[in-house]
C-alpha cells in the first residue's frame, strides 16, 4: 500500500482524451460523496475521456446511463486490457460486479472508502470484490482490504476561493444580518444538527448581527427531528436569526460559503468531511467536533478549532471568541486558505487517484 497525500497541485496523469475511465454516480441526491466525486472528475477530464454514469455532477461531462456504460465497456479501450469503473457506493459496487463477473466485461473496479468504522456484512463483501481500494485516511485504510493507496480528499481551490469583500458576498445572499455562520449537510442526529442549533442558541445573543444557517435537507424519517429543532429555536426567540433554508444547489454553494464568517461542523460521526475544506479554501475558518479528519485540517488550531466530544457550550464559546475578535478571525481566515491550497488541493487528489489507475493498467 502506498500513501499518496494530497499536496501541491499538479496535472492529471496521462494524455488528454484517453478512453477507459467510467465514474459512477448512482444516487438520486447530491451528497458529500457526490461533491468529492465531482471535484475529482472535473480535474480528470483534462487527462481522460471520462464517462460519467448515472446522475449529473456540476461541471462534469453530461452523464450516460448504466446500460450505455455496459455497452461501451464490451470491448477493452485502445492500448489497455480493461476499462476502470470508479465506484464510491454500494449500488455502484453491485453494478460493477455485475458488469465484470456476470457479463464478463473487460472492467476493473476501483472503490474509494472513507468510513472510519467497520462496515456491515454486505458492504464488506462488496468491498472484498474490488480490484483496488483507495482509502481517504490511514484510519479508514484499517477497516478495508485491498487498499492500494491512502489519498485524502481535496478541495477545488479555484471554485472555492475567498471573496474580495466578505461583507459584500454575505449581503448578496437573501439572508438577514451582517454576518453568517453555517452548518452544511443532511439534517439528522448523526450529523450533529441539533448540536449546531443548541450552540447557536447559546452563542447568538452575544453576536449581534450574526445569522445562523442550517443548510441541508431532512429525509422523511428525520422530519420530526427537524420540527423539534425549529421548536427549540422558536422557544429561544431566535426564529429570525437561526434559519433553515433547506438544500442549496451545488452551483450556488461556493458563492454562499465565501460570504460566511464561520463554518461549524459538529457531527457525532464523520468518515472524512469536506465542508470544512470548502470553507477553508474560501478563507472561512471553522469550529468542528473531533471526528472525521477535522483535526488534520485545523493545522493545530491555526485554520480551525476542534472541540473534544463536540461539547455544545465549548463550541458556542469558541464561535463567540473567533467571530468577536477581528484580528484573530483574519489570521485564521488567511491560514485556512493557505492550508487548503498547500495541503488539500483536489488536483493532487486526482493525481494520486490517477496513479492507482495507471498501476492497474500497467499490470494488465
C-alpha positions in Angstrom: 0.0 0.0 0.0 1.3 3.4 -1.0 0.5 6.6 1.0 -0.2 9.3 -1.5 -1.1 12.5 0.4 -2.9 15.4 -1.2 -0.3 18.1 -1.5 0.5 20.8 -4.1 -1.5 20.9 -7.3 -0.4 19.1 -10.3 -1.6 18.0 -13.7 -3.6 14.7 -14.0 -1.6 11.8 -15.3 -1.9 10.9 -19.0 -2.7 12.4 -22.3 -5.9 14.3 -22.9 -8.8 12.4 -24.3 -7.8 8.8 -23.4 -10.7 6.3 -23.1 -11.1 3.8 -20.4 -12.4 5.7 -17.3 -16.0 5.5 -16.1 -17.1 7.4 -13.0 -20.3 6.1 -11.4 -22.8 8.3 -9.7 -25.9 6.2 -9.0 -27.5 8.3 -6.3 -30.5 10.5 -6.7 -29.3 13.2 -4.2 -26.3 15.4 -4.2 -24.3 14.3 -1.1 -20.9 14.7 0.3 -19.8 11.7 -1.8 -21.2 13.4 -4.9 -19.3 16.6 -4.1 -16.0 14.7 -3.8 -16.6 12.7 -7.0 -17.5 15.9 -8.9 -14.4 17.7 -7.7 -12.1 14.9 -8.8 -13.9 14.3 -12.1 -13.5 17.9 -13.1 -9.8 17.5 -12.7 -9.7 14.2 -14.6 -11.4 15.4 -17.7 -8.1 17.1 -18.9 -6.5 13.6 -18.9 -9.3 11.3 -19.8 -12.4 11.0 -21.9 -14.3 10.5 -18.7 -17.7 8.8 -18.9 -20.0 9.9 -16.1 -22.6 7.2 -15.4 -25.9 7.9 -13.7 -26.8 11.4 -12.3 -25.3 14.7 -13.3 -22.5 16.3 -11.3 -21.7 20.1 -11.5 -19.0 21.0 -14.0 -18.7 17.4 -15.2 -19.4 15.7 -18.6 -23.1 15.0 -19.4 -23.9 11.6 -17.9 -24.8 8.4 -19.7 -27.0 5.6 -18.4 -25.7 2.4 -16.8 -26.9 0.5 -19.8 -24.9 2.8 -22.1 -21.9 2.2 -19.9 -22.3 -1.5 -20.2 -22.5 -1.3 -24.0 -19.4 0.9 -24.2 -17.5 -1.4 -21.9 -17.9 -4.5 -24.1 -14.5 -4.1 -25.7 -11.3 -3.0 -24.0 -10.1 0.5 -24.7 -7.3 1.1 -27.1 -3.9 0.0 -25.7 -5.4 -1.4 -22.5 -6.8 -4.7 -21.3 -9.8 -3.2 -19.5 -11.8 -0.2 -18.5 -11.7 1.2 -15.0 -15.0 1.8 -13.2 -14.5 4.1 -10.2 -17.3 3.4 -7.7 -18.0 5.0 -4.3 -21.3 3.5 -3.1 -22.8 0.0 -2.5 -25.1 0.4 -5.5 -22.2 1.2 -7.7 -20.1 -1.7 -6.5 -23.0 -4.0 -7.2 -23.3 -2.6 -10.8 -19.6 -3.0 -11.3 -19.6 -6.6 -10.1 -22.5 -7.4 -12.4 -20.6 -5.9 -15.3 -17.3 -7.7 -14.5 -18.4 -11.0 -13.1 -21.8 -11.7 -14.7 -21.5 -10.1 -18.1 -17.7 -10.8 -18.2 -16.9 -7.4 -19.5 -13.3 -6.1 -19.5 -13.8 -4.0 -16.4 -11.8 -3.4 -13.2 -13.3 -1.8 -10.1 -11.7 0.9 -8.0 -13.5 1.9 -4.8 -13.0 4.9 -2.6 -13.6 4.2 1.2 -13.8 7.0 3.7 -15.6 5.1 6.6 -13.6 5.1 9.9 -15.6 2.2 11.3 -16.3 -1.4 10.5 -18.6 -1.9 7.5 -21.7 -4.1 7.9 -21.7 -7.6 6.3 -22.9 -6.8 2.7 -20.6 -3.7 2.2 -17.7 -5.8 3.5 -18.4 -8.5 0.9 -18.8 -5.9 -1.9 -15.5 -4.2 -1.0 -13.7 -7.5 -0.9 -14.6 -7.9 -4.6 -13.0 -4.7 -5.7 -9.8 -4.7 -7.7 -8.3 -1.8 -5.8 -9.4 0.3 -2.8 -8.4 3.9 -2.1 -8.8 5.0 1.5 -9.1 8.6 2.3 -7.2 8.4 5.7 -4.9 5.9 7.3 -7.7 5.2 9.8 -10.1 4.3 7.0 -7.5 2.0 5.5 -7.5 -0.1 8.6 -11.2 -1.1 8.0 -11.0 -2.4 4.4 -9.0 -4.9 2.5 -7.1 -4.4 -0.8 -6.0 -0.8 -0.1 -3.7 0.4 -2.8 -3.2 4.0 -1.7 -4.2 6.5 1.0 -5.5 9.6 -0.7 -7.1 12.3 1.3 -10.0 14.2 -0.3 -9.1 17.6 -1.7 -11.0 20.8 -2.5 -11.2 22.7 -5.7 -9.3 25.8 -4.8 -10.4 27.6 -7.9 -14.1 27.0 -7.4 -13.9 27.7 -3.7 -11.9 30.9 -3.2 -12.0 33.9 -0.9 -14.4 36.8 -1.6 -12.9 40.2 -2.5 -15.2 41.5 0.3 -16.8 39.1 2.7 -19.4 41.6 3.8 -20.4 42.2 0.2 -20.5 38.5 -0.5 -22.8 38.0 2.5 -25.1 40.8 1.6 -25.6 39.3 -1.9 -27.4 36.4 -0.1 -31.1 36.6 0.8 -30.4 36.3 4.5 -30.6 39.0 7.2 -27.9 40.3 9.4 -24.4 41.5 8.7 -22.5 38.2 9.0 -23.3 34.5 8.6 -22.4 31.2 10.5 -23.5 27.9 8.9 -23.5 24.2 9.2 -23.8 22.3 5.9 -25.1 18.7 5.5 -28.0 16.3 6.0 -30.3 17.3 8.8 -30.1 14.3 11.2 -28.7 13.4 14.6 -25.5 11.7 13.2 -24.6 15.0 11.5 -25.0 16.9 14.8 -27.6 19.4 13.5 -29.0 19.5 17.0 -25.6 20.4 18.4 -25.3 23.3 16.0 -28.7 24.6 16.8 -28.0 24.4 20.6 -24.6 26.1 20.1 -26.2 28.9 18.1 -29.0 29.4 20.7 -26.2 29.9 23.3 -23.9 32.0 21.1 -26.1 34.4 19.1 -27.2 36.5 22.0 -23.5 37.5 22.2 -23.1 38.1 18.5 -25.4 40.9 17.4 -25.8 41.0 13.6 -25.0 37.3 13.0 -27.4 34.9 11.3 -27.1 31.2 11.6 -28.0 28.9 8.7 -28.8 25.2 8.7 -28.1 24.3 5.1 -29.3 20.9 4.1 -32.3 18.6 3.6 -34.0 16.3 6.1 -35.0 12.9 4.8 -38.6 11.8 5.6 -37.5 9.8 8.6 -35.9 12.9 10.1 -38.8 15.4 9.6 -39.8 15.1 13.2 -36.2 15.8 14.2 -36.2 18.9 12.1 -39.6 20.0 13.5 -38.2 19.7 17.1 -35.2 21.8 16.2 -37.4 24.6 14.9 -39.5 24.4 18.1 -36.3 24.9 20.2 -35.3 27.9 18.0 -38.8 29.4 18.4 -38.8 28.9 22.1 -35.5 30.7 22.3 -36.9 33.6 20.4 -34.4 33.2 17.5 -36.6 32.2 14.6 -35.4 35.2 12.6 -31.7 34.6 13.3 -31.5 30.7 13.1 -32.8 29.8 9.6 -33.5 26.5 7.8 -33.2 27.4 4.1 -33.0 23.7 3.1 -30.7 22.3 0.5 -28.6 24.6 -1.6 -27.9 23.9 -5.3 -24.3 22.8 -5.9 -23.6 25.7 -8.3 -24.8 28.2 -5.7 -22.8 26.8 -2.8 -19.3 28.4 -3.5 -20.8 31.9 -3.5 -22.7 31.3 -0.3 -19.7 29.8 1.5 -17.3 32.7 0.8 -19.8 35.1 2.3 -19.7 33.2 5.7 -17.7 34.3 8.7 -17.5 30.8 10.2 -18.4 27.2 9.3 -19.5 24.9 12.2 -19.5 21.1 11.8 -20.4 19.1 14.9 -21.2 15.6 13.7 -21.2 12.7 16.0 -19.6 10.6 13.3 -17.9 11.6 10.0 -15.8 9.4 7.7 -13.9 12.4 6.3 -15.9 15.6 6.0 -15.3 18.0 3.1 -17.4 21.1 4.2 -14.6 22.5 6.4 -12.2 22.2 3.5 -14.6 24.1 1.2 -14.8 26.7 3.9 -11.0 26.9 4.3 -10.4 27.3 0.6 -12.9 30.2 0.8 -10.9 31.8 3.7 -13.6 30.8 6.2 -12.3 29.3 9.5 -14.2 26.5 11.2 -15.3 25.1 14.5 -15.7 21.3 14.5 -16.2 18.2 16.6 -13.3 15.7 16.9 -14.4 13.3 14.3 -13.7 12.8 10.5 -10.3 14.3 9.6 -11.1 17.7 11.1 -8.1 17.7 13.4 -5.8 17.3 10.4 -7.5 20.1 8.6 -7.1 22.5 11.6 -3.3 23.0 11.4 -3.0 22.8 15.1 -5.7 25.4 15.6 -4.5 27.9 13.0 -7.3 27.3 10.5 -10.0 25.9 12.8 -10.8 24.8 16.3 -11.7 21.2 17.1 -14.0 20.6 20.1 -13.5 17.4 22.2 -16.7 15.3 22.2 -18.4 18.1 20.3 -19.3 19.8 23.5 -22.0 22.3 22.8 -21.1 25.0 25.3 -17.4 24.8 24.3 -18.4 25.1 20.7 -20.6 28.2 21.5 -17.7 29.8 23.4 -15.3 29.2 20.5 -17.7 30.6 18.0 -18.1 33.8 20.1 -14.4 34.1 20.7 -13.5 33.8 17.0 -16.2 36.0 15.5 -15.8 38.7 18.2 -12.1 39.1 17.6 -11.5 40.6 14.1 -7.7 40.2 14.3 -7.9 36.5 15.3 -10.6 35.9 12.7 -8.5 37.5 9.9 -5.4 35.4 10.9 -7.4 32.2 10.9 -9.0 33.1 7.6 -5.6 33.6 6.0 -4.2 30.4 7.5 -7.3 28.4 6.3 -6.9 29.4 2.7 -3.2 28.8 2.8 -3.6 25.4 4.3 -6.3 24.4 1.8 -4.1 25.4 -1.1 -0.9 23.8 0.2 -2.2 20.6 1.7 -5.6 19.8 0.4 -5.8 20.6 -3.3 -8.1 18.4 -5.4 -5.6 18.5 -8.2 -3.2 16.5 -6.1 -6.0 14.1 -5.1 -6.8 13.5 -8.7 -3.1 12.9 -9.5 -2.9 10.3 -6.7 -6.1 8.5 -7.9 -4.9 8.5 -11.5 -1.7 6.8 -10.3 -3.7 3.9 -8.9 -5.4 3.6 -12.3 -2.1 3.6 -14.1 -0.7 0.9 -11.8 -3.7 -1.3 -12.5 -3.4 -0.8 -16.3 0.4 -1.3 -16.3 -0.1 -4.7 -14.7 -2.7 -5.8 -17.2 
